[in-house]
Each structure stands twice: as structure tokens, then as C-alpha cells.
């Protein structure tokens, strides 16, 4: 499997883990994501996907450690459901300006 194939698989696995958290209405945090990835990895039988899970876990842990080191916290949510604002074109929702 080439490096780009592994990178794609890591992205897919990350997306699947986040979707599982969203579907279960669980809190979205680094720790919750790590737990979900670990749980999914233990039930995975495909060697390539297990390798990608290990890399994904390593990447998330490293990113979390870097964030925590920068701001001195031990846990930081990935996002808050109350603060999400979807923007597709840079304008806030409800803008009546037509772009076409």
C-alpha cells in the first residue's frame, strides 16, 4: 500500500470515527475520538486498516499533546455543538445576496 493510500485510509477512518460519535450524540473531544478509534481498531480484522487505525491514533494523540502543551489544558473539545456556524461561501446563514 502506497503512502498516499495510507493517508486516504487514515482520513476515511477519522471520518468514520467522528460520524460514530455524532450518531451516538456523544461529546466530541480528543479523548472521545481516541476511545472511539481504539474501540474500532480492536474489532478490525483487515491488517491495512489496523495499520491505518494505529497511525490515526498516533496522529490524534500527537495533535492533542501539542494543543495541550500550547495552552496548558488537559482536555479541549474539538468543537461545541452550540458554537457551530456552517458557512459555505463565507456569508452567514440567511444572507439574501445572490452569488450567481
Phi, psi and omega in degrees: 000129182283165181300319181294327176294319177296316179301317179296318180294322176299315178299318179297314181297319178299315179297318179298318181294317179295319178299320178298320177295318179295317180296329180272001181058032179278161174295140180260107179217169178299317181296319178296320179295317178298316179298317180295317178297318180296316179298314180293323180296321181294333180265356181281136180253339181285124182300322180293319178291324177297320176297318179293323175299315180300317179293319179298314177301315180299316180297315181294316179299317179295318179296316179299315180298321179295315179297313181297323179294323182290320184247002175073015179262166177256339179210136181220128180294148175293319172197161177254131181300332181282344185249012182279129175230111181281131178228122181261329182231013179094344178269145176295155179303145178093357178291130183264007178288124179273140183256003182233000000 
